[in-house]
Amino acid sequence: MADVLTGLESEYKIVEIEESVVSPYISLYFDTPDDKFFNEHHNGIVNRAKVRYRSYPITGTTFLEVKLKRNRGRTIKERILSEELNFPFKKNQIEFISRNLPNIDPSRLIPAVTVKYHRVSFISKAGEERFSLDFNVNAQYENQNTHFGAVVILEVKQDYKFRSPIINRLRKTRIRKMSMSKYCLSSSRLKPDLKANLFKMTLRKLRKINNEIPLENEN
């Protein structure tokens, strides 16, 4: 990451939250007993969804979110403020999920995987782009734990696609973009019985970076 970031100080500024540049994140994902959301992502369903809590410990705020993936890669995120990571859902939360996912019965949703990580965010001084670095990624399901080791996830967000300084730097350092989901990768590692063919390449790269032996469902 030092090779990627060095020299970009004139192009981007780092985001500070509560006088800190490193922000912890907690995401508690929900799914159906038959892993509907996971399987739809794995099977490449264009119109798919995720339901999760997103908690920001540094500010003490938590949101219940419905994240919708639509045609042409468009992502829509709806959320409401929540007092805590409560379950079962409260009445207003059930109404919120039903309103945004009319084909899903909220009573069928159960806690799936909890993903925790730290993030550092950057914003272009030109105001047309943001990118973030996620690291210390670890996940938990029931009494099982997994982590992403030394891996850093860099995500670039642009209002429209263009060759920016960070994009140019990534190409220069031969870092290629990959499609990935923290929820799906964590679920694949924590639940070996899940179908994971679509994620095998990313899972292998993850283990290669950390010099880990591949699991059975990654071969």
Secondary structure as UniProt FT lines:
FT   HELIX           2..5
FT   TURN            6..7
FT   TURN            9..11
FT   STRAND          12..14
FT   TURN            18..19
FT   STRAND          23..31
FT   TURN            33..34
FT   HELIX           36..42
FT   TURN            43..44
FT   STRAND          48..56
FT   TURN            57..60
FT   STRAND          61..69
FT   HELIX           71..73
FT   STRAND          75..82
FT   HELIX           91..100
FT   TURN            102..103
FT   HELIX           106..108
FT   STRAND          110..124
FT   TURN            125..126
FT   STRAND          129..141
FT   TURN            142..143
FT   STRAND          144..147
FT   TURN            149..150
FT   STRAND          153..158
FT   HELIX           165..172
FT   TURN            173..174
FT   HELIX           182..190
FT   TURN            192..193
FT   HELIX           197..199
FT   HELIX           200..209
FT   TURN            210..211
FT   HELIX           216..218
//
